[in-house]
Amino acid sequence: PPMARVMLRAFHYCDGFDAAGKPIYDWDSPRMKKLYRLLDYCQKRKITVILGEWESPRDNGELADKALDKLQPLGMGENDPRWHRLIADCLEHLLDEKHYTCIKYYNLINEPNGSWSGVADFGRWQAAMKSFHAELKKRGLLKQISLIGPDACQIEDSWWLDFTVRKCASLIGLYDLHLYAKPGDGECDGV
């Protein structure tokens, strides 16, 4: 494929913070090793990667391995500077240390419009995007990666795209929506 959408969560590489507030990283965790194999595949084949977070770190709705998520008790939300720091540190690791040039876009939150999302509010998503964009800009990462959004799903929420174009154009490098194909009839339908 020309493009791959790859989702992860900050607890895949961070076990929390030490007493001084410094993140405790495990760049060789089993989940990160799986990520590296996938990114190696994409890198070798020149497949563009959209990397992103599954959801806000306080949200563990469909999380199968809740015991592994050591960030959950910290109560970080989508606009928490600690979360943005973790993601930006991960991007620096992947882009600058691991030298993955296939990662071109970052999606801060999967389907932020959905009632199942820990965000489910355009204003909250927009605030998180502004804050995260500022973190990437401060580190000079926007020279290597762009933000993608709004990543909304469900046809009735396509207004998120219009709002993103009107209110977040300076933050976004690529706009996206996604719909789910209905089995059997070839039509698209929301989740």
SULGIHU-V79642 format. One record per pair of residues at least 12 apart in sequence whose C-alpha atoms are under 10 Angstrom apart, sorted by sequence separation. I is the first residue (numbers start at 1). J is the second residue. D is the distance in Angstrom with one decimal. If there is no record, write none. Layout:
i->{I & I}
j->{J & J}
d->{D & D}
This chain:
i->{13 & 14 & 39 & 57 & 60 & 71 & 91 & 112 & 113 & 149 & 150 & 164 & 178 & 179 & 12 & 13 & 14 & 58 & 59 & 112 & 133 & 150 & 162 & 11 & 12 & 13 & 57 & 58 & 133 & 150 & 161 & 10 & 11 & 12 & 13 & 14 & 57 & 58 & 91 & 132 & 149 & 150 & 161 & 12 & 13 & 57 & 58 & 59 & 109 & 149 & 160 & 161 & 12 & 13 & 57 & 58 & 59 & 108 & 160 & 11 & 12 & 13 & 57 & 58 & 59 & 129 & 150 & 12 & 13 & 57 & 58 & 59 & 87 & 109 & 129 & 149 & 158 & 11 & 12 & 56 & 57 & 58 & 108 & 109 & 129 & 149 & 157 & 158 & 12 & 56 & 57 & 87 & 108 & 129 & 158 & 9 & 55 & 56 & 57 & 107 & 149 & 150 & 155 & 8 & 12 & 55 & 56 & 57 & 126 & 148 & 149 & 152 & 153 & 154 & 155 & 8 & 56 & 84 & 108 & 125 & 126 & 147 & 148 & 149 & 150 & 151 & 152 & 153 & 154 & 155 & 108 & 125 & 146 & 147 & 148 & 149 & 150 & 151 & 152 & 153 & 154 & 155 & 57 & 146 & 147 & 148 & 149 & 150 & 151 & 152 & 153 & 154 & 8 & 56 & 146 & 147 & 148 & 149 & 150 & 151 & 152 & 153 & 7 & 122 & 145 & 146 & 147 & 148 & 149 & 150 & 151 & 6 & 142 & 148 & 78 & 78 & 142 & 6 & 120 & 6 & 155 & 156 & 157 & 4 & 53 & 154 & 155 & 156 & 4 & 52 & 154 & 155 & 153 & 154 & 155 & 105 & 112 & 113 & 126 & 133 & 134 & 153 & 154 & 4 & 104 & 111 & 112 & 113 & 114 & 122 & 126 & 130 & 133 & 153 & 3 & 104 & 105 & 106 & 107 & 108 & 109 & 110 & 111 & 112 & 113 & 114 & 121 & 129 & 132 & 133 & 2 & 51 & 78 & 79 & 104 & 105 & 106 & 107 & 108 & 109 & 110 & 111 & 112 & 113 & 114 & 123 & 130 & 1 & 77 & 78 & 103 & 104 & 105 & 106 & 107 & 108 & 109 & 110 & 111 & 112 & 113 & 122 & 126 & 127 & 130 & 10 & 77 & 103 & 104 & 105 & 106 & 107 & 108 & 109 & 110 & 111 & 122 & 126 & 129 & 130 & 2 & 3 & 4 & 5 & 6 & 7 & 8 & 9 & 10 & 101 & 102 & 103 & 104 & 105 & 106 & 107 & 108 & 109 & 110 & 111 & 114 & 129 & 1 & 2 & 3 & 4 & 5 & 6 & 7 & 8 & 9 & 10 & 84 & 88 & 92 & 101 & 104 & 105 & 107 & 113 & 1 & 2 & 3 & 4 & 5 & 6 & 7 & 8 & 9 & 10 & 79 & 84 & 87 & 88 & 91 & 96 & 113 & 126 & 1 & 2 & 3 & 4 & 5 & 6 & 7 & 8 & 9 & 10 & 11 & 78 & 79 & 95 & 1 & 2 & 3 & 4 & 5 & 6 & 7 & 8 & 9 & 10 & 78 & 79 & 81 & 84 & 85 & 88 & 89 & 92 & 113 & 6 & 7 & 9 & 79 & 80 & 84 & 87 & 88 & 92 & 96 & 112 & 78 & 79 & 83 & 84 & 87 & 92 & 95 & 78 & 79 & 81 & 84 & 85 & 89 & 91 & 95 & 49 & 51 & 77 & 78 & 79 & 80 & 81 & 84 & 85 & 88 & 49 & 50 & 51 & 55 & 56 & 57 & 79 & 80 & 84 & 92 & 15 & 16 & 17 & 48 & 49 & 50 & 51 & 52 & 53 & 54 & 55 & 56 & 78 & 79 & 88 & 91 & 15 & 16 & 17 & 47 & 48 & 49 & 50 & 51 & 52 & 53 & 54 & 55 & 56 & 62 & 78 & 81 & 91 & 14 & 15 & 16 & 39 & 46 & 47 & 48 & 49 & 50 & 51 & 52 & 53 & 54 & 55 & 61 & 12 & 14 & 15 & 16 & 43 & 44 & 46 & 47 & 48 & 49 & 50 & 51 & 52 & 53 & 54 & 55 & 56 & 61 & 11 & 12 & 14 & 16 & 17 & 43 & 45 & 46 & 47 & 48 & 49 & 50 & 51 & 52 & 53 & 54 & 55 & 59 & 60 & 61 & 11 & 12 & 16 & 36 & 40 & 42 & 43 & 44 & 52 & 54 & 59 & 60 & 10 & 11 & 12 & 23 & 39 & 42 & 43 & 59 & 9 & 10 & 11 & 22 & 40 & 42 & 43 & 58 & 59 & 10 & 11 & 21 & 25 & 39 & 41 & 42 & 55 & 56 & 57 & 58 & 9 & 23 & 24 & 36 & 39 & 40 & 55 & 56 & 23 & 27 & 39 & 54 & 55 & 56 & 25 & 36 & 39 & 55 & 17 & 25 & 107 & 23 & 27 & 106 & 111 & 27 & 105 & 106 & 107 & 111 & 105 & 106 & 56 & 104 & 105 & 107 & 16 & 104 & 14 & 56 & 10 & 13 & 14 & 10 & 13 & 11 & 10 & 14 & 10 & 13 & 114 & 9 & 10 & 51 & 50 & 52 & 50 & 51 & 52 & 6 & 50 & 51 & 4 & 5 & 50 & 3 & 4 & 7 & 3 & 5 & 6 & 7 & 9 & 3 & 5 & 6 & 7 & 5 & 7 & 7}
j->{25 & 26 & 51 & 69 & 72 & 83 & 103 & 124 & 125 & 161 & 162 & 176 & 190 & 191 & 25 & 26 & 27 & 71 & 72 & 125 & 146 & 163 & 175 & 25 & 26 & 27 & 71 & 72 & 147 & 164 & 175 & 25 & 26 & 27 & 28 & 29 & 72 & 73 & 106 & 147 & 164 & 165 & 176 & 28 & 29 & 73 & 74 & 75 & 125 & 165 & 176 & 177 & 29 & 30 & 74 & 75 & 76 & 125 & 177 & 29 & 30 & 31 & 75 & 76 & 77 & 147 & 168 & 31 & 32 & 76 & 77 & 78 & 106 & 128 & 148 & 168 & 177 & 31 & 32 & 76 & 77 & 78 & 128 & 129 & 149 & 169 & 177 & 178 & 33 & 77 & 78 & 108 & 129 & 150 & 179 & 31 & 77 & 78 & 79 & 129 & 171 & 172 & 177 & 31 & 35 & 78 & 79 & 80 & 149 & 171 & 172 & 175 & 176 & 177 & 178 & 32 & 80 & 108 & 132 & 149 & 150 & 171 & 172 & 173 & 174 & 175 & 176 & 177 & 178 & 179 & 133 & 150 & 171 & 172 & 173 & 174 & 175 & 176 & 177 & 178 & 179 & 180 & 83 & 172 & 173 & 174 & 175 & 176 & 177 & 178 & 179 & 180 & 35 & 83 & 173 & 174 & 175 & 176 & 177 & 178 & 179 & 180 & 35 & 150 & 173 & 174 & 175 & 176 & 177 & 178 & 179 & 35 & 171 & 177 & 108 & 109 & 173 & 38 & 152 & 39 & 188 & 189 & 190 & 38 & 87 & 188 & 189 & 190 & 39 & 87 & 189 & 190 & 189 & 190 & 191 & 142 & 149 & 150 & 163 & 170 & 171 & 190 & 191 & 42 & 142 & 149 & 150 & 151 & 152 & 160 & 164 & 168 & 171 & 191 & 42 & 143 & 144 & 145 & 146 & 147 & 148 & 149 & 150 & 151 & 152 & 153 & 160 & 168 & 171 & 172 & 42 & 91 & 118 & 119 & 144 & 145 & 146 & 147 & 148 & 149 & 150 & 151 & 152 & 153 & 154 & 163 & 170 & 42 & 118 & 119 & 144 & 145 & 146 & 147 & 148 & 149 & 150 & 151 & 152 & 153 & 154 & 163 & 167 & 168 & 171 & 52 & 119 & 145 & 146 & 147 & 148 & 149 & 150 & 151 & 152 & 153 & 164 & 168 & 171 & 172 & 45 & 46 & 47 & 48 & 49 & 50 & 51 & 52 & 53 & 144 & 145 & 146 & 147 & 148 & 149 & 150 & 151 & 152 & 153 & 154 & 157 & 172 & 45 & 46 & 47 & 48 & 49 & 50 & 51 & 52 & 53 & 54 & 128 & 132 & 136 & 145 & 148 & 149 & 151 & 157 & 46 & 47 & 48 & 49 & 50 & 51 & 52 & 53 & 54 & 55 & 124 & 129 & 132 & 133 & 136 & 141 & 158 & 171 & 47 & 48 & 49 & 50 & 51 & 52 & 53 & 54 & 55 & 56 & 57 & 124 & 125 & 141 & 48 & 49 & 50 & 51 & 52 & 53 & 54 & 55 & 56 & 57 & 125 & 126 & 128 & 131 & 132 & 135 & 136 & 139 & 160 & 54 & 55 & 57 & 127 & 128 & 132 & 135 & 136 & 140 & 144 & 160 & 127 & 128 & 132 & 133 & 136 & 141 & 144 & 128 & 129 & 131 & 134 & 135 & 139 & 141 & 145 & 100 & 102 & 128 & 129 & 130 & 131 & 132 & 135 & 136 & 139 & 101 & 102 & 103 & 107 & 108 & 109 & 131 & 132 & 136 & 144 & 68 & 69 & 70 & 101 & 102 & 103 & 104 & 105 & 106 & 107 & 108 & 109 & 131 & 132 & 141 & 144 & 69 & 70 & 71 & 101 & 102 & 103 & 104 & 105 & 106 & 107 & 108 & 109 & 110 & 116 & 132 & 135 & 145 & 69 & 70 & 71 & 94 & 101 & 102 & 103 & 104 & 105 & 106 & 107 & 108 & 109 & 110 & 116 & 68 & 70 & 71 & 72 & 99 & 100 & 102 & 103 & 104 & 105 & 106 & 107 & 108 & 109 & 110 & 111 & 112 & 117 & 68 & 69 & 71 & 73 & 74 & 100 & 102 & 103 & 104 & 105 & 106 & 107 & 108 & 109 & 110 & 111 & 112 & 116 & 117 & 118 & 69 & 70 & 74 & 94 & 98 & 100 & 101 & 102 & 110 & 112 & 117 & 118 & 69 & 70 & 71 & 82 & 98 & 101 & 102 & 118 & 69 & 70 & 71 & 82 & 100 & 102 & 103 & 118 & 119 & 71 & 72 & 82 & 86 & 100 & 102 & 103 & 116 & 117 & 118 & 119 & 71 & 85 & 86 & 98 & 101 & 102 & 117 & 118 & 86 & 90 & 102 & 117 & 118 & 119 & 89 & 100 & 103 & 119 & 82 & 90 & 172 & 89 & 93 & 172 & 177 & 94 & 172 & 173 & 174 & 178 & 173 & 174 & 125 & 173 & 174 & 176 & 86 & 174 & 86 & 128 & 83 & 86 & 87 & 84 & 87 & 86 & 86 & 90 & 87 & 90 & 191 & 87 & 90 & 145 & 145 & 147 & 146 & 147 & 148 & 103 & 147 & 148 & 102 & 103 & 148 & 102 & 103 & 106 & 103 & 105 & 106 & 107 & 109 & 104 & 106 & 107 & 108 & 107 & 109 & 110}
d->{5.6 & 6.0 & 9.9 & 9.2 & 7.7 & 9.5 & 9.1 & 9.3 & 8.6 & 7.9 & 9.5 & 9.9 & 8.7 & 7.6 & 9.1 & 5.0 & 8.1 & 7.9 & 7.8 & 6.8 & 9.0 & 9.0 & 10.0 & 9.1 & 8.0 & 5.6 & 7.1 & 5.5 & 7.7 & 6.5 & 7.4 & 9.7 & 9.3 & 8.6 & 7.8 & 9.2 & 6.5 & 7.9 & 9.1 & 9.3 & 7.5 & 9.2 & 7.5 & 9.6 & 6.5 & 9.7 & 7.9 & 9.1 & 8.2 & 9.5 & 9.9 & 7.2 & 7.0 & 9.3 & 9.0 & 5.4 & 9.1 & 8.9 & 8.7 & 10.0 & 8.3 & 7.8 & 7.6 & 5.5 & 8.2 & 8.4 & 9.3 & 5.8 & 6.6 & 5.9 & 5.5 & 9.4 & 9.8 & 9.3 & 9.8 & 9.2 & 7.4 & 9.5 & 6.5 & 7.9 & 6.0 & 8.0 & 8.3 & 9.2 & 9.1 & 9.9 & 9.4 & 9.4 & 10.0 & 5.9 & 6.9 & 8.9 & 7.2 & 9.5 & 10.0 & 9.7 & 9.6 & 5.0 & 10.0 & 9.5 & 9.2 & 8.7 & 9.0 & 8.7 & 9.7 & 8.2 & 8.7 & 9.3 & 9.9 & 8.6 & 6.6 & 10.0 & 9.3 & 8.5 & 8.7 & 9.0 & 9.6 & 9.1 & 8.1 & 9.9 & 9.0 & 6.7 & 5.6 & 8.3 & 9.1 & 7.7 & 7.4 & 5.8 & 7.6 & 7.1 & 9.8 & 8.5 & 8.2 & 5.1 & 5.9 & 6.7 & 6.5 & 5.2 & 5.1 & 5.0 & 6.0 & 9.7 & 7.5 & 6.7 & 5.4 & 4.8 & 5.1 & 6.0 & 4.8 & 6.4 & 5.5 & 8.2 & 8.4 & 8.8 & 5.0 & 6.7 & 5.6 & 5.4 & 6.7 & 6.6 & 8.5 & 8.1 & 9.3 & 9.1 & 8.5 & 7.4 & 8.7 & 6.7 & 7.5 & 9.7 & 9.9 & 8.5 & 9.9 & 9.8 & 8.6 & 8.2 & 9.6 & 8.7 & 9.9 & 9.0 & 8.5 & 9.6 & 9.1 & 9.5 & 8.6 & 9.2 & 6.9 & 8.0 & 9.5 & 9.2 & 6.7 & 5.9 & 9.2 & 3.8 & 9.4 & 9.7 & 9.5 & 8.4 & 9.6 & 9.5 & 9.1 & 6.3 & 6.3 & 7.9 & 9.9 & 9.3 & 7.5 & 8.2 & 7.6 & 7.2 & 8.1 & 8.1 & 6.4 & 7.5 & 8.6 & 10.0 & 8.8 & 7.0 & 8.9 & 7.7 & 9.7 & 9.1 & 7.7 & 7.1 & 5.5 & 7.3 & 9.8 & 8.4 & 9.5 & 8.9 & 9.2 & 9.4 & 8.1 & 9.9 & 6.9 & 5.3 & 6.2 & 6.1 & 7.9 & 8.6 & 8.6 & 5.4 & 6.2 & 7.1 & 8.1 & 10.0 & 9.4 & 9.3 & 8.3 & 7.2 & 8.4 & 4.9 & 4.8 & 4.9 & 5.2 & 8.1 & 8.4 & 6.2 & 4.7 & 8.5 & 8.5 & 8.3 & 8.2 & 9.8 & 7.0 & 9.9 & 8.6 & 7.0 & 6.3 & 5.4 & 5.8 & 6.4 & 9.0 & 7.6 & 7.6 & 5.9 & 8.8 & 7.2 & 7.3 & 10.0 & 8.9 & 9.0 & 6.8 & 8.6 & 6.9 & 8.3 & 7.7 & 8.0 & 7.4 & 8.0 & 9.8 & 9.4 & 8.6 & 6.0 & 8.7 & 8.2 & 9.0 & 9.4 & 9.1 & 9.1 & 8.6 & 9.0 & 9.2 & 7.8 & 5.3 & 6.3 & 5.9 & 6.0 & 5.8 & 6.2 & 5.3 & 9.2 & 8.8 & 8.4 & 9.7 & 9.2 & 9.5 & 9.6 & 7.4 & 7.1 & 9.6 & 5.1 & 4.6 & 4.9 & 4.7 & 4.9 & 4.8 & 5.1 & 6.0 & 9.7 & 7.8 & 9.7 & 8.9 & 9.8 & 9.2 & 9.6 & 9.5 & 9.5 & 6.8 & 6.3 & 5.8 & 6.2 & 6.1 & 6.4 & 5.5 & 5.8 & 7.5 & 9.5 & 8.3 & 7.9 & 8.2 & 8.8 & 8.9 & 8.8 & 7.5 & 8.3 & 7.8 & 8.6 & 5.6 & 8.9 & 8.7 & 7.3 & 7.5 & 9.5 & 9.2 & 7.8 & 8.4 & 7.2 & 9.7 & 8.8 & 7.6 & 9.2 & 9.2 & 7.5 & 6.8 & 8.0 & 5.6 & 9.6 & 6.5 & 9.9 & 9.6 & 9.6 & 8.8 & 4.5 & 9.0 & 9.1 & 9.4 & 7.6 & 7.8 & 5.8 & 8.1 & 7.7 & 9.6 & 7.3 & 9.6 & 8.1 & 8.9 & 9.7 & 9.9 & 9.1 & 8.8 & 9.0 & 8.7 & 7.9 & 6.9 & 9.1 & 8.2 & 9.0 & 8.8 & 6.7 & 9.8 & 8.4 & 9.7 & 6.9 & 9.2 & 8.7 & 9.9 & 8.7 & 9.1 & 9.6 & 8.6 & 5.6 & 6.2 & 8.0 & 8.2 & 8.3 & 8.8 & 7.8 & 6.5 & 9.6 & 7.8 & 8.2 & 9.7 & 7.7 & 6.1 & 8.8 & 9.8 & 5.1 & 4.6 & 6.3 & 6.2 & 5.2 & 6.5 & 8.1 & 4.9 & 8.7 & 9.5 & 9.3 & 8.5 & 8.9 & 8.9 & 5.5 & 5.6 & 9.4 & 8.8 & 6.2 & 6.2 & 5.9 & 4.7 & 4.9 & 4.3 & 5.5 & 5.9 & 5.6 & 7.7 & 8.5 & 8.0 & 6.7 & 9.3 & 9.5 & 9.9 & 6.4 & 8.7 & 6.3 & 6.7 & 5.6 & 6.2 & 5.6 & 5.3 & 5.1 & 8.0 & 8.9 & 8.3 & 7.6 & 7.9 & 7.7 & 9.5 & 9.5 & 6.6 & 9.1 & 9.9 & 9.8 & 8.4 & 8.6 & 6.9 & 8.6 & 6.8 & 6.5 & 8.5 & 7.7 & 9.3 & 9.6 & 8.5 & 5.4 & 9.5 & 8.2 & 8.8 & 9.9 & 9.1 & 6.9 & 8.8 & 7.4 & 9.7 & 7.6 & 8.6 & 8.7 & 6.5 & 9.8 & 8.8 & 10.0 & 9.5 & 5.2 & 5.4 & 9.1 & 9.7 & 6.1 & 9.7 & 7.9 & 6.5 & 8.5 & 7.4 & 8.9 & 7.9 & 8.5 & 9.3 & 9.0 & 7.3 & 9.8 & 8.9 & 9.9 & 7.9 & 8.6 & 10.0 & 9.9 & 8.9 & 9.7 & 8.9 & 9.5 & 9.0 & 6.9 & 5.9 & 7.4 & 8.7 & 7.5 & 9.6 & 6.9 & 7.1 & 9.5 & 9.3 & 8.2 & 8.3 & 9.6 & 9.1 & 9.9 & 9.4 & 8.5 & 9.8 & 8.7 & 9.7 & 9.5 & 9.4 & 9.8 & 8.6 & 7.7 & 9.6 & 10.0 & 9.5 & 7.7 & 9.6 & 9.8 & 9.9 & 7.5 & 10.0 & 7.7 & 8.8 & 9.7 & 9.7 & 9.6 & 9.4 & 6.8 & 9.2 & 6.8 & 7.8 & 9.0 & 9.0 & 8.4 & 10.0 & 9.6 & 9.5 & 9.4 & 9.7 & 9.2 & 9.7 & 9.1 & 9.5 & 9.7 & 9.9 & 8.0 & 9.4 & 9.4 & 9.6 & 9.9 & 9.3 & 9.5 & 8.6 & 10.0 & 10.0 & 9.5 & 9.4 & 9.8 & 9.2 & 9.4 & 8.3}
